[in-house]
Structure formats: C-alpha cells, structure tokens
Amino acid sequence: MTDLTTRWLGLELKSPLVLGASPLTDELDTLKACVQAGAGAVVMHSLFEEQLVAEQMAAHRFIDSRINMDAEARSFFPESEIFEMGSGSYLQRLQQLKTELGVPVIASLNGISPGGWTQHAKELEQAGADAIELNLYDLATDAGDTADTLEQRQLAVIRSVVEQVSVPVSVKLSPFYSALPAFVAGVEAAGARGLVLFNRFYQPDIDLEQLALSREVVLSTSAELPLRLHAMARLYNRTGLDMAASGGVHTGDDAAKAILSGATVVQLVSTVLQHGPAAFERLGGELTTRLASIGYQSLQEARGALSLDNVPDAGTWERLNYARLLHGWQSSR
Ligand SMILES: Cc1cc2nc3c(=O)[nH]c(=O)nc-3n(C[C@H](O)[C@H](O)[C@H](O)COP(=O)(O)O)c2cc1C
C-alpha cells in the first residue's frame, strides 16, 4: 500500500489530492463530503483585487459622508470594521471551514497591482487560513507593457502579500512566461513557498450567430495536463518551491504523472464539478494502485522520478518540436 501522506508548504496532508479554488467554497456539505472522500486540503475561491479595492473605495465614501457627524456617531464606524465590509462574509466562511473540515484550508487572493488590497492577506491569516494562494492574473494589452514590467509588478505583489503574513504563500501562475525558471527564481526570492501550475484562462470564444463574445466556462480535460507536466519536470530540483499541479487532472493516472514530473500535490476542480466528491475516492484508489504497481512505497519515492534531471532521454522534455517526432508523424500516415 503506497503511503499518500505528503507535506505541502510545510502543512501535513493525508493525501496529495487537494480541492482547488472553485465555487464549491460556498457548499459546506459538498466540502465535507470531499474531505470524507479523501481531499487532503481545500482551497477557497478567490477574493479579487477589483472587489477589494471597490469595497475600500465604497468604505471611504461612506466615511467621508459621515465626517460632519458627531464624534459618538462616527465611533460606530471604526476604519478597521469598515475595511472588512464585503470580504467579511469570506472571512466568516473561512472560519467556518476551519472549524468544520478538519483539513488545512487555503484562502485565495487574485490580483496584480501592489497596493493596499494586499493587506487583506493579514485578515485571512487572522481568520485561520493555513496558507494563502495568490493567483496572479496579468494580461499585456498595451505595446508599452514589456515582459519585465509585468514580471516586476508581479514580484512586487508577491512581496507585498508575503510581508503581511507568517503563513506560507503559494503563487498560482499563468503558463505564459518566456523564461519560466528565471521568473520562478524571482518568486522564490520574493518569499513564496509554493507554485500552483497553472492558472487556466477562460478565453472568450466568438458566437457567430449573435456576433458577440461567448463567456461560457468550459471544464478541462486530461489533454491540458502535459503542459503542466512539462513545466514541473523542468523546474523539479531547480527550485526550492513546492509545486501543485492544477489543470487537467481527471484520473489517478493523471495524478501519478503529475507526481512523477515533480508535483508535491495535485489540485482537482473540473472532475469534482463533473463527478462530485466521489472523484477524490476514485482518484485516490487509482493513484495508490498505479504507484504500487510500479513499485513505489511512498509519494516521496515517486516524486520527480521522470523530471528533466532524472530521465535518460532529457531531450524529449527539452526539445518540444523535435524534428524526428514531427517527421515520424508524417511518414506514419
Ligand atoms: C467555475 C470555476 C471557478 C473557479 N474559480 C477560481 C477562483 O476563484 N480562483 C482561482 O484561482 N481559480 C479558480 N478556478 C480555476 C481552478 O482552481 C483550476 O485552476 C482550473 O479549473 C484547472 O483545474 P481543473 O482542470 O482541475 O479544473 C475556477 C475554475 C472553475 C471551473
């Protein structure tokens, strides 16, 4: 029987299968069922920078309109309380999940500009978050936005969140970096403890009938996993950060591949939205069976076994447009 216990960001988890950030945060019974079925930790959905900044601005307008009130009336609205407006329900939910679930609960922030909104990380820690996942979402739409400008801004956000808290911070990245290992070195220097690879973008499609953009959320398939495997295989042993695979894990074999590439944990969302909490039990069983059949006694033995440094044919990881493969496909037709 393969031992599935693992350490993620210094937290002891009974399983590497973690519920990723999703709307399921709002469904306590479903979350309990996920834990019952084997989820090792739960990530809450994100609080967004835009949402937090809008709250702060609303709070300031609220205070301004009471400037002429008498002192007693104003004392009913201390700044710290007003700062919590709106995100208050998130903090309450976090406290409830901490009390009820019995596994680590990871809060999530999503944003891109270094600024006051990152102070909310402190509130998340005070409400009991075991760790904070920072989802960095940035999109260059201006020719003046260079890769370096965007990356420096992202590193500043990480530093500003890390400074607020003593719990570990993991960073969820997009797949779109020219030189991922160099950026990851910056993430580590900024004080993060883990990476979540990768964020999955909901690219708008075009509805030709309506001549409009369609914004449907399409769930992932296992076809999205190799992008993550490749990134983790390249980074394993070349960063001190723990790595979580996020995107395209639908079977125990998908989870096994992620771990062999170097993942510490594997986050699940689409498969849980499709199949419910039972997905954890199924994937846990499949993962154990697969690792045992290869001969691994623990996740630690399996982790990174097929990473760039450990495979004899490293060129397959390094040269993705390998001429032999491309020509091979043509001749086999
Ligand atoms: C409906 C839905 C809501 C999501 N909400 C968030 C969120 O609030 N924050 C976040 O970082 N990721 C969010 N995600 C992304 C997931 O955490 C995950 O990275 C992505 O779905 C890829 O994993 P999967 O292939 O297992 O679905 C959401 C995904 C879905 C499908």
The ligand as a Tripos MOL2 file, in Angstrom:
@<TRIPOS>MOLECULE
LIG
   31    33     1     0     0
SMALL
NO_CHARGES

@<TRIPOS>ATOM
      1 C1        -16.2120   27.5060  -12.0890 C.3       1 LIG1
      2 C2        -14.7640   27.7120  -11.7230 C.ar      1 LIG1
      3 C3        -14.4160   28.7050  -10.8120 C.ar      1 LIG1
      4 C4        -13.0630   28.9210  -10.4880 C.ar      1 LIG1
      5 N1        -12.7420   29.8900   -9.5810 N.ar      1 LIG1
      6 C5        -11.4240   30.1130   -9.2900 C.ar      1 LIG1
      7 C6        -11.0410   31.1000   -8.3370 C.ar      1 LIG1
      8 O1        -11.8690   31.7730   -7.7100 O.2       1 LIG1
      9 N2         -9.7150   31.2810   -8.1210 N.ar      1 LIG1
     10 C7         -8.7400   30.5590   -8.7640 C.ar      1 LIG1
     11 O2         -7.5580   30.7540   -8.5190 O.2       1 LIG1
     12 N3         -9.0940   29.6010   -9.6550 N.ar      1 LIG1
     13 C8        -10.3850   29.3580   -9.9250 C.ar      1 LIG1
     14 N4        -10.7240   28.3940  -10.8270 N.ar      1 LIG1
     15 C9         -9.6370   27.6350  -11.5140 C.3       1 LIG1
     16 C10        -9.3950   26.3040  -10.8140 C.3       1 LIG1
     17 O3         -8.9310   26.4950   -9.4880 O.3       1 LIG1
     18 C11        -8.3490   25.4590  -11.5710 C.3       1 LIG1
     19 O4         -7.1060   26.1280  -11.6040 O.3       1 LIG1
     20 C12        -8.7500   25.1540  -13.0060 C.3       1 LIG1
     21 O5        -10.1320   24.8300  -13.1030 O.3       1 LIG1
     22 C13        -7.9120   23.9950  -13.5630 C.3       1 LIG1
     23 O6         -8.1090   22.8140  -12.8290 O.3       1 LIG1
     24 P1         -9.0840   21.6270  -13.3600 P.3       1 LIG1
     25 O7         -8.5650   21.1760  -14.6470 O.co2     1 LIG1
     26 O8         -8.9980   20.5730  -12.2820 O.co2     1 LIG1
     27 O9        -10.4570   22.2260  -13.4830 O.co2     1 LIG1
     28 C14       -12.0560   28.1370  -11.1150 C.ar      1 LIG1
     29 C15       -12.4390   27.1100  -12.0090 C.ar      1 LIG1
     30 C16       -13.7680   26.8930  -12.3110 C.ar      1 LIG1
     31 C17       -14.1330   25.7870  -13.2650 C.3       1 LIG1
@<TRIPOS>BOND
     1     1     2 1
     2     2     3 ar
     3     2    30 ar
     4     3     4 ar
     5     4     5 ar
     6     4    28 ar
     7     5     6 ar
     8     6     7 ar
     9     6    13 1
    10     7     8 2
    11     7     9 ar
    12     9    10 ar
    13    10    11 2
    14    10    12 ar
    15    12    13 ar
    16    13    14 ar
    17    14    15 1
    18    14    28 ar
    19    15    16 1
    20    16    17 1
    21    16    18 1
    22    18    19 1
    23    18    20 1
    24    20    21 1
    25    20    22 1
    26    22    23 1
    27    23    24 1
    28    24    25 2
    29    24    26 1
    30    24    27 1
    31    28    29 ar
    32    29    30 ar
    33    30    31 1
@<TRIPOS>SUBSTRUCTURE
     1 LIG1         1 GROUP 0 **** ****
